[in-house]
Amino acid sequence: MATVLSVSGSPSASSRTNRLLRHLDQRLTAQGHQVIPLDVRTIPAEALLGADFRHPAIVEATELFARADGVVVGTPVYKASYSGVLKALLDLLPQYALTGKTVLPLATGGSTAHVLAIDYALRPVLNSMGAAHIVQGWFTLDKDITVHEDGALTVSPATAEALGQVLDQFSAALGRTPLLAAAS
């Protein structure tokens, strides 16, 4: 099927955002996609903050984006926007790094007051980077994600159902993107 780059924009290794993305990666893999996880926090800070386009980690991230058919972008919401580490990476990618790609934006946060961060903060940036199709994103409340002591993740039933539908739409759109790109 398709190659999916699953990008976690969380600065924390133990974040709900990161764990949720890796949980969703399993569903995409079960659907037959090759999923490549990218945790932005693992890219050296000096490369991100110093805007070092030639740093091997930035070059590798750029190549991962180029290789992907689809991109899942997950971020915690801070101050009504996506994370700073995600912003730093997106700023270092080529202007049209998402051209021809299907993109699924996801966000997590503590309050429904931030639910529009996907549409008003993240979606415009993804669009400006040339995404062929940005499917409906999803905002998940932190309270709907439980991380157990053993590292297992539980998502509330209603949220799990909604996320499943969003992922299925993304997966279906991945199959159509080449046809849309060919028609352009």
Sequence and secondary structure as in RCSB ss.txt:
>XXXX:A:sequence
MATVLSVSGSPSASSRTNRLLRHLDQRLTAQGHQVIPLDVRTIPAEALLGADFRHPAIVEATELFARADGVVVGT
PVYKASYSGVLKALLDLLPQYALTGKTVLPLATGGSTAHVLAIDYALRPVLNSMGAAHIVQGWFTLDKDITVHED
GALTVSPATAEALGQVLDQFSAALGRTPLLAAAS
>XXXX:A:secstr
  EEEEEE  S TT HHHHHHHHHHHHHHHTT EEEEEEGGGS HHHHHTT TTSHHHHHHHHHHHH SEEEEEE
E BTTB  HHHHHHHHHS TTTTBT EEEEEEEES GGGTTHIIIIIHHHHHHTTBSEE   EEEEGGGEEE TT
S EEE HHHHHHHHHHHHHHHHHHHHHHHHHHH 
